[in-house]
Amino acid sequence: TGGWWCVTEGLSTLRRATSSQSWFWVGFVGMEQAFALEQCGSIELAQTAGRRAVDIYRGDVWAHHAVAHALYFAGKLADGVRWMQSLQQEWVHLCSFMLTHNWWHVALFQLDMGA
């Protein structure tokens, strides 16, 4: 939709204006861009942006979450389980909401696979 597309364009501009190694990229732009792209239906680009954020900072749990959304909507359920389980050690210090929400995504992948 138009609103989300404006967000992705704005974040792309911010990404180009900042170092891909800066705290700003790690803390906000990569994850937000991944989620906005997923909301626009740009699933592959969303996966790329989210994975790039995690490559820069493995503990970016919101980027974990954004990639989970993209994998789910791409129908890559087994990949989603593997992705989230490979990052689960990063969740041990999370607040209850994000900890349970990320595990909820794992359960959703598994349920949709018939487990």
DSSP file (Angstrom, degrees, kcal/mol; ACC not computed):
  #  RESIDUE AA STRUCTURE BP1 BP2  ACC     N-H-->O    O-->H-N    N-H-->O    O-->H-N    TCO  KAPPA ALPHA  PHI   PSI    X-CA   Y-CA   Z-CA
    1    1 A T     >        0   0    0      0, 0.0     4,-2.0     0, 0.0     5,-0.2   0.000 360.0 360.0 360.0 165.0    0.0    0.0    0.0
    2    2 A G  H  >  +     0   0    0      1,-0.2     4,-2.1     2,-0.2     5,-0.2   0.868 360.0  53.9 -60.0 -42.1    1.1    3.6   -0.4
    3    3 A G  H  > S+     0   0    0      1,-0.2     4,-1.5     2,-0.2    -1,-0.2   0.929 111.7  43.6 -61.2 -46.7    1.8    4.3    3.2
    4    4 A W  H  > S+     0   0    0      1,-0.2     4,-2.4     2,-0.2    -1,-0.2   0.863 109.9  57.1 -68.1 -34.9    4.2    1.4    3.6
    5    5 A W  H  X S+     0   0    0     -4,-2.0     4,-2.2     1,-0.2    -1,-0.2   0.901 104.7  52.0 -64.0 -38.4    5.9    2.1    0.3
    6    6 A C  H  X S+     0   0    0     -4,-2.1     4,-2.5     1,-0.2    -1,-0.2   0.890 108.4  52.3 -61.5 -39.0    6.7    5.7    1.5
    7    7 A V  H  X S+     0   0    0     -4,-1.5     4,-2.6     2,-0.2     5,-0.2   0.932 108.8  49.0 -62.8 -45.3    8.3    4.1    4.6
    8    8 A T  H  X S+     0   0    0     -4,-2.4     4,-2.1     1,-0.2    -2,-0.2   0.903 112.0  48.8 -63.8 -39.1   10.4    1.8    2.5
    9    9 A E  H  X S+     0   0    0     -4,-2.2     4,-2.0     2,-0.2    -1,-0.2   0.923 112.0  48.4 -65.8 -43.5   11.6    4.7    0.3
   10   10 A G  H  X S+     0   0    0     -4,-2.5     4,-2.2     1,-0.2    -2,-0.2   0.902 112.5  48.3 -62.4 -41.7   12.4    6.9    3.3
   11   11 A L  H  X S+     0   0    0     -4,-2.6     4,-2.7     2,-0.2    -1,-0.2   0.858 107.6  55.4 -69.2 -34.3   14.3    4.1    4.9
   12   12 A S  H  X S+     0   0    0     -4,-2.1     4,-2.1    -5,-0.2    -1,-0.2   0.905 108.2  49.3 -62.3 -40.4   16.2    3.4    1.7
   13   13 A T  H  X S+     0   0    0     -4,-2.0     4,-1.6     2,-0.2    -2,-0.2   0.922 111.6  48.5 -64.1 -44.4   17.3    7.0    1.7
   14   14 A L  H  X S+     0   0    0     -4,-2.2     4,-1.2     1,-0.2    -2,-0.2   0.902 109.5  53.3 -61.4 -41.0   18.4    6.8    5.4
   15   15 A R  H >< S+     0   0    0     -4,-2.7     3,-0.5     1,-0.2    -1,-0.2   0.916 109.6  47.5 -61.8 -42.7   20.3    3.6    4.6
   16   16 A R  H 3< S+     0   0    0     -4,-2.1    -1,-0.2     1,-0.2    -2,-0.2   0.824 112.0  51.4 -67.0 -29.7   22.2    5.2    1.8
   17   17 A A  H 3< S+     0   0    0     -4,-1.6     2,-0.3    -5,-0.2    -1,-0.2   0.642 109.2  55.4 -83.7 -14.7   23.0    8.2    4.0
   18   18 A T  S << S-     0   0    0     -4,-1.2     2,-0.2    -3,-0.5     0, 0.0  -0.805  93.5 -96.7-117.9 158.9   24.4    6.2    6.9
   19   19 A S    >   -     0   0    0     -2,-0.3     3,-1.7     1,-0.1     6,-0.4  -0.496  27.8-130.8 -68.6 139.2   27.1    3.6    7.2
   20   20 A S  T 3  S+     0   0    0      1,-0.3    -1,-0.1    -2,-0.2    10,-0.1   0.618 109.9  52.8 -67.6  -9.4   25.8    0.1    7.0
   21   21 A Q  T 3  S+     0   0    0      4,-0.1    -1,-0.3     5,-0.0    -2,-0.0   0.419  86.2 113.1-101.8  -0.4   27.9   -0.5   10.2
   22   22 A S  S <> S-     0   0    0     -3,-1.7     4,-2.2     1,-0.1     3,-0.2  -0.264  78.1-117.5 -74.4 159.4   26.5    2.3   12.2
   23   23 A W  H  > S+     0   0    0      1,-0.2     4,-3.3     2,-0.2     5,-0.2   0.828 114.9  61.5 -61.4 -31.3   24.4    1.9   15.4
   24   24 A F  H  >>S+     0   0    0      2,-0.2     5,-1.5     1,-0.2     4,-1.5   0.924 106.0  44.1 -63.7 -43.9   21.6    3.7   13.5
   25   25 A W  I  4>S+     0   0    0     -6,-0.4     5,-1.8     3,-0.2     6,-0.4   0.948 117.7  45.5 -62.6 -48.5   21.5    0.9   10.8
   26   26 A V  I  <5S+     0   0    0     -4,-2.2     5,-0.2     1,-0.2    -2,-0.2   0.916 118.3  41.5 -62.3 -44.1   21.7   -1.8   13.4
   27   27 A G  I  <5S-     0   0    0     -4,-3.3    -1,-0.2    -5,-0.2    -2,-0.2   0.654 135.4 -11.0 -83.4 -15.8   19.1   -0.3   15.8
   28   28 A F  I  X5S+     0   0    0     -4,-1.5     4,-2.6    -3,-0.2     5,-0.3   0.556 114.5  61.0-146.6 -57.5   16.5    0.8   13.4
   29   29 A V  I  ><S+     0   0    0     -5,-1.5     4,-2.9     1,-0.2     5,-0.3   0.901 104.1  46.9 -63.5 -49.0   16.8    1.1    9.6
   30   30 A G  H  ><S+     0   0    0     -5,-1.8     4,-2.1     1,-0.2    -1,-0.2   0.928 118.0  40.7 -60.7 -47.9   17.5   -2.6    8.7
   31   31 A M  H  > S+     0   0    0     -6,-0.4     4,-2.4    -5,-0.2     5,-0.2   0.932 117.4  48.0 -67.3 -45.5   14.7   -4.0   10.8
   32   32 A E  H  X S+     0   0    0     -4,-2.6     4,-2.7     1,-0.2     5,-0.2   0.896 111.8  50.1 -63.7 -39.4   12.2   -1.3    9.9
   33   33 A Q  H  X S+     0   0    0     -4,-2.9     4,-2.7    -5,-0.3     5,-0.2   0.918 109.8  51.4 -65.3 -41.1   13.0   -1.6    6.2
   34   34 A A  H  X S+     0   0    0     -4,-2.1     4,-2.1    -5,-0.3    -2,-0.2   0.932 113.0  44.6 -60.6 -45.7   12.6   -5.3    6.3
   35   35 A F  H  X S+     0   0    0     -4,-2.4     4,-2.3     2,-0.2    -2,-0.2   0.914 113.6  49.5 -67.8 -41.9    9.2   -5.1    8.0
   36   36 A A  H  X S+     0   0    0     -4,-2.7     4,-1.4     2,-0.2    -2,-0.2   0.914 111.0  50.1 -63.5 -41.9    8.0   -2.2    5.7
   37   37 A L  H  <>S+     0   0    0     -4,-2.7     5,-2.6     1,-0.2     4,-0.5   0.906 109.6  51.0 -62.6 -40.8    9.1   -4.2    2.6
   38   38 A E  H ><5S+     0   0    0     -4,-2.1     3,-1.3     1,-0.2    -1,-0.2   0.913 108.0  52.4 -61.8 -41.6    7.2   -7.3    3.9
   39   39 A Q  H 3<5S+     0   0    0     -4,-2.3    -1,-0.2     1,-0.3    -2,-0.2   0.785 108.4  51.5 -65.3 -27.0    4.1   -5.1    4.4
   40   40 A C  T 3<5S-     0   0    0     -4,-1.4    -1,-0.3    -3,-0.2    -2,-0.2   0.506 120.9-108.8 -85.1  -5.4    4.4   -3.9    0.8
   41   41 A G  T < 5S+     0   0    0     -3,-1.3     2,-1.5    -4,-0.5     3,-0.2   0.557  79.9 131.6  88.2   8.1    4.6   -7.5   -0.5
   42   42 A S     >< +     0   0    0     -5,-2.6     4,-2.3     1,-0.2     5,-0.2  -0.558  26.5 164.1 -90.7  71.0    8.3   -7.2   -1.4
   43   43 A I  H  >  +     0   0    0     -2,-1.5     4,-2.4     1,-0.2    -1,-0.2   0.891  66.7  47.1 -64.0 -46.6    9.1  -10.5    0.4
   44   44 A E  H  > S+     0   0    0     -3,-0.2     4,-2.2     1,-0.2    -1,-0.2   0.919 114.0  48.3 -64.2 -42.4   12.5  -11.3   -1.1
   45   45 A L  H  > S+     0   0    0      1,-0.2     4,-2.6     2,-0.2    -1,-0.2   0.876 109.7  54.0 -64.1 -36.1   13.7   -7.7   -0.5
   46   46 A A  H  X S+     0   0    0     -4,-2.3     4,-2.6     2,-0.2     5,-0.2   0.923 107.8  49.3 -62.9 -44.2   12.4   -7.9    3.1
   47   47 A Q  H  X S+     0   0    0     -4,-2.4     4,-2.7     1,-0.2     5,-0.2   0.924 111.6  49.5 -60.4 -43.7   14.3  -11.1    3.7
   48   48 A T  H  X S+     0   0    0     -4,-2.2     4,-2.2     2,-0.2    -2,-0.2   0.931 112.6  46.3 -62.0 -47.0   17.5   -9.5    2.4
   49   49 A A  H  X S+     0   0    0     -4,-2.6     4,-2.0     2,-0.2    -2,-0.2   0.920 115.3  46.3 -63.2 -44.5   17.1   -6.4    4.5
   50   50 A G  H  X S+     0   0    0     -4,-2.6     4,-2.0     2,-0.2    -2,-0.2   0.907 113.1  48.4 -66.2 -42.3   16.3   -8.4    7.6
   51   51 A R  H  X S+     0   0    0     -4,-2.7     4,-2.5    -5,-0.2    -1,-0.2   0.872 109.4  53.9 -66.1 -35.8   19.2  -10.8    7.1
   52   52 A R  H  X S+     0   0    0     -4,-2.2     4,-1.8    -5,-0.2    -1,-0.2   0.917 107.7  50.6 -63.2 -42.5   21.6   -8.0    6.5
   53   53 A A  H  X S+     0   0    0     -4,-2.0     4,-2.5     1,-0.2    -2,-0.2   0.905 112.0  47.1 -61.2 -41.4   20.5   -6.4    9.8
   54   54 A V  H  < S+     0   0    0     -4,-2.0    -2,-0.2     2,-0.2    -1,-0.2   0.864 107.5  56.5 -69.8 -35.9   21.2   -9.7   11.6
   55   55 A D  H  < S+     0   0    0     -4,-2.5     3,-0.3     1,-0.2    -1,-0.2   0.880 112.2  43.0 -60.2 -36.8   24.5  -10.1    9.8
   56   56 A I  H  < S+     0   0    0     -4,-1.8     2,-0.3     1,-0.3    -2,-0.2   0.908 136.7  10.6 -75.4 -43.1   25.5   -6.7   11.3
   57   57 A Y    ><  -     0   0    0     -4,-2.5     3,-1.9    -5,-0.2    -1,-0.3  -0.850  63.5-164.6-142.1 102.3   24.1   -7.4   14.7
   58   58 A R  T 3  S+     0   0    0     -2,-0.3    32,-0.1     1,-0.3    -1,-0.1   0.744  87.5  63.3 -58.5 -26.1   23.0  -11.0   15.5
   59   59 A G  T 3   +     0   0    0      1,-0.1     2,-1.9    -5,-0.1    -1,-0.3   0.354  64.7 118.7 -84.7   7.3   21.0   -9.8   18.5
   60   60 A D    X>  +     0   0    0     -3,-1.9     4,-1.8     1,-0.2     3,-0.7  -0.533  38.9 178.5 -75.5  86.2   18.6   -7.7   16.6
   61   61 A V  H 3> S+     0   0    0     -2,-1.9     4,-2.0     1,-0.3    -1,-0.2   0.754  75.9  58.6 -67.4 -24.3   15.5   -9.6   17.6
   62   62 A W  H 3> S+     0   0    0      2,-0.2     4,-2.3     1,-0.2    -1,-0.3   0.841 105.2  50.4 -72.8 -31.0   13.2   -7.3   15.7
   63   63 A A  H <> S+     0   0    0     -3,-0.7     4,-2.4     2,-0.2     5,-0.2   0.883 107.4  53.8 -69.5 -38.1   15.1   -8.2   12.5
   64   64 A H  H  X S+     0   0    0     -4,-1.8     4,-2.1     1,-0.2    -2,-0.2   0.950 111.6  46.8 -54.2 -47.8   14.7  -11.9   13.5
   65   65 A H  H  X S+     0   0    0     -4,-2.0     4,-2.1     2,-0.2    -2,-0.2   0.886 109.6  51.8 -63.7 -43.2   11.0  -11.2   13.7
   66   66 A A  H  X S+     0   0    0     -4,-2.3     4,-2.1     1,-0.2    -1,-0.2   0.902 110.5  48.5 -63.7 -41.1   10.8   -9.3   10.4
   67   67 A V  H  X S+     0   0    0     -4,-2.4     4,-3.0     2,-0.2     5,-0.2   0.886 107.3  56.7 -65.9 -37.8   12.5  -12.1    8.5
   68   68 A A  H  X S+     0   0    0     -4,-2.1     4,-2.4    -5,-0.2    -2,-0.2   0.926 107.1  49.0 -58.3 -44.2   10.1  -14.6   10.1
   69   69 A H  H  X S+     0   0    0     -4,-2.1     4,-2.5     2,-0.2     5,-0.2   0.943 112.3  47.9 -58.8 -47.7    7.2  -12.6    8.7
   70   70 A A  H  X S+     0   0    0     -4,-2.1     4,-1.2     1,-0.2    -2,-0.2   0.910 112.4  48.3 -62.4 -43.2    8.8  -12.6    5.2
   71   71 A L  H  <>S+     0   0    0     -4,-3.0     5,-2.4     2,-0.2     4,-0.4   0.895 110.9  51.9 -64.7 -38.9    9.5  -16.3    5.3
   72   72 A Y  H ><5S+     0   0    0     -4,-2.4     3,-1.4    -5,-0.2    -2,-0.2   0.948 111.5  44.9 -61.8 -48.8    6.0  -17.0    6.4
   73   73 A F  H 3<5S+     0   0    0     -4,-2.5    -1,-0.2     1,-0.3    -2,-0.2   0.671 109.3  57.1 -74.2 -14.8    4.4  -15.0    3.6
   74   74 A A  T 3<5S-     0   0    0     -4,-1.2    -1,-0.3    -5,-0.2    -2,-0.2   0.504 114.8-118.7 -85.7  -5.9    6.8  -16.6    1.1
   75   75 A G  T < 5S+     0   0    0     -3,-1.4     2,-1.3    -4,-0.4     3,-0.2   0.672  71.6 137.1  77.3  16.5    5.5  -20.0    2.2
   76   76 A K     >< +     0   0    0     -5,-2.4     4,-2.1     1,-0.2    -1,-0.2  -0.536  17.0 155.9 -95.1  68.1    9.0  -21.0    3.4
   77   77 A L  H  >  +     0   0    0     -2,-1.3     4,-2.1     2,-0.2    -1,-0.2   0.915  69.2  45.9 -67.0 -47.1    7.8  -22.6    6.6
   78   78 A A  H  > S+     0   0    0     -3,-0.2     4,-2.4     1,-0.2    -1,-0.2   0.893 113.1  51.9 -64.4 -38.7   10.6  -25.0    7.2
   79   79 A D  H  > S+     0   0    0      1,-0.2     4,-3.0     2,-0.2    -1,-0.2   0.885 107.6  53.9 -62.3 -37.7   13.1  -22.2    6.5
   80   80 A G  H  X S+     0   0    0     -4,-2.1     4,-2.6     2,-0.2     5,-0.3   0.915 108.2  47.9 -63.0 -43.8   11.3  -20.1    9.0
   81   81 A V  H  X S+     0   0    0     -4,-2.1     4,-2.8     2,-0.2     5,-0.3   0.949 114.7  46.2 -61.2 -48.3   11.6  -22.7   11.7
   82   82 A R  H  X S+     0   0    0     -4,-2.4     4,-2.1     2,-0.2    -2,-0.2   0.923 112.8  50.8 -60.8 -44.2   15.3  -23.1   11.0
   83   83 A W  H  X S+     0   0    0     -4,-3.0     4,-0.6     1,-0.2    -2,-0.2   0.953 115.2  40.7 -57.9 -52.5   15.8  -19.4   10.9
   84   84 A M  H >X S+     0   0    0     -4,-2.6     3,-1.1     1,-0.2     4,-0.5   0.909 115.0  50.3 -68.3 -41.4   14.1  -18.7   14.2
   85   85 A Q  H >< S+     0   0    0     -4,-2.8     3,-0.7    -5,-0.3     4,-0.3   0.833 104.5  59.1 -66.9 -29.5   15.6  -21.7   16.0
   86   86 A S  H 3< S+     0   0    0     -4,-2.1    -1,-0.3    -5,-0.3    -2,-0.2   0.698 113.2  39.4 -69.8 -16.4   19.1  -20.8   14.8
   87   87 A L  H X< S+     0   0    0     -3,-1.1     3,-2.4    -4,-0.6     4,-0.3   0.390  81.3 106.6-110.6   0.5   18.7  -17.4   16.7
   88   88 A Q  G X< S+     0   0    0     -3,-0.7     3,-1.8    -4,-0.5     4,-0.3   0.766  70.0  65.9 -58.6 -28.0   16.9  -18.6   19.8
   89   89 A Q  G >  S+     0   0    0     -4,-0.3     3,-0.6     1,-0.3    -1,-0.3   0.727  94.0  62.1 -67.1 -18.1   19.9  -18.1   22.0
   90   90 A E  G <  S+     0   0    0     -3,-2.4     3,-0.3     1,-0.2    -1,-0.3   0.567  96.6  60.9 -79.2  -8.4   19.6  -14.4   21.3
   91   91 A W  G X  S+     0   0    0     -3,-1.8     3,-2.1    -4,-0.3    -1,-0.2   0.522  71.0  96.2 -96.8  -6.6   16.2  -14.3   23.0
   92   92 A V  T <  S+     0   0    0     -3,-0.6    -1,-0.2    -4,-0.3    -2,-0.1   0.752  89.2  43.8 -62.3 -24.7   17.1  -15.5   26.5
   93   93 A H  T 3  S+     0   0    0     -3,-0.3    -1,-0.3    -4,-0.1    -2,-0.1   0.271  90.9 117.7-102.4  11.5   17.3  -11.9   27.9
   94   94 A L  S <  S-     0   0    0     -3,-2.1    -3,-0.1     1,-0.1     2,-0.0  -0.320  71.9-100.1 -77.9 159.3   14.2  -10.6   26.2
   95   95 A C     >  -     0   0    0      1,-0.1     4,-2.3    -2,-0.0     5,-0.2  -0.309  44.2-100.0 -66.2 163.1   11.1   -9.2   27.9
   96   96 A S  H  > S+     0   0    0      1,-0.2     4,-2.6     2,-0.2     5,-0.3   0.873 118.4  57.3 -56.2 -41.1    8.2  -11.7   28.0
   97   97 A F  H  > S+     0   0    0      1,-0.2     4,-2.5     2,-0.2    -1,-0.2   0.962 112.3  36.9 -58.3 -55.6    6.4  -10.2   25.1
   98   98 A M  H  > S+     0   0    0      2,-0.2     4,-2.5     1,-0.2     5,-0.2   0.877 116.4  53.6 -70.7 -35.7    9.2  -10.5   22.5
   99   99 A L  H  X S+     0   0    0     -4,-2.3     4,-1.8     1,-0.2    -1,-0.2   0.964 116.0  38.0 -59.8 -52.5   10.4  -13.9   23.8
  100  100 A T  H  X S+     0   0    0     -4,-2.6     4,-2.2    -5,-0.2    -2,-0.2   0.851 114.6  55.9 -70.4 -32.5    6.9  -15.5   23.6
  101  101 A H  H  X S+     0   0    0     -4,-2.5     4,-1.8    -5,-0.3    -1,-0.2   0.917 107.6  47.4 -67.7 -42.2    6.1  -13.7   20.4
  102  102 A N  H  X S+     0   0    0     -4,-2.5     4,-1.6     1,-0.2    -1,-0.2   0.908 113.5  48.3 -65.7 -39.5    9.1  -15.1   18.6
  103  103 A W  H  X S+     0   0    0     -4,-1.8     4,-2.6    -5,-0.2    -1,-0.2   0.852 105.7  59.3 -67.2 -32.0    8.4  -18.5   19.9
  104  104 A W  H  X S+     0   0    0     -4,-2.2     4,-2.7     1,-0.2    -1,-0.2   0.904 103.0  52.6 -59.9 -40.5    4.8  -18.0   18.7
  105  105 A H  H  X S+     0   0    0     -4,-1.8     4,-2.4     2,-0.2    -1,-0.2   0.905 107.9  50.6 -62.2 -40.7    6.1  -17.5   15.2
  106  106 A V  H  X S+     0   0    0     -4,-1.6     4,-2.3     1,-0.2    -2,-0.2   0.941 111.9  47.7 -60.5 -46.2    8.0  -20.8   15.5
  107  107 A A  H  X S+     0   0    0     -4,-2.6     4,-3.0     1,-0.2    -2,-0.2   0.892 109.5  53.3 -62.4 -39.6    4.8  -22.5   16.6
  108  108 A L  H  X S+     0   0    0     -4,-2.7     4,-2.4     2,-0.2    -1,-0.2   0.921 108.6  49.4 -62.7 -44.1    2.9  -20.9   13.8
  109  109 A F  H  X S+     0   0    0     -4,-2.4     4,-1.1     1,-0.2    -2,-0.2   0.948 114.0  46.4 -56.2 -48.7    5.4  -22.3   11.2
  110  110 A Q  H  <>S+     0   0    0     -4,-2.3     5,-2.7     1,-0.2     3,-0.4   0.902 111.2  50.8 -64.8 -42.5    5.1  -25.7   12.7
  111  111 A L  H ><5S+     0   0    0     -4,-3.0     3,-1.5     1,-0.2    -1,-0.2   0.921 109.5  50.5 -60.7 -43.7    1.3  -25.7   12.9
  112  112 A D  H 3<5S+     0   0    0     -4,-2.4    -1,-0.2     1,-0.3    -2,-0.2   0.718 107.3  54.6 -69.9 -18.7    1.1  -24.7    9.3
  113  113 A M  T 3<5S-     0   0    0     -4,-1.1    -1,-0.3    -3,-0.4    -2,-0.2   0.476 122.4-108.3 -88.7  -2.5    3.4  -27.5    8.4
  114  114 A G  T < 5       0   0    0     -3,-1.5    -3,-0.2    -4,-0.4    -2,-0.1   0.617 360.0 360.0  89.3  13.0    1.1  -30.0   10.1
  115  115 A A      <       0   0    0     -5,-2.7    -4,-0.2    -6,-0.2    -5,-0.1   0.487 360.0 360.0 -77.2 360.0    3.3  -30.6   13.1
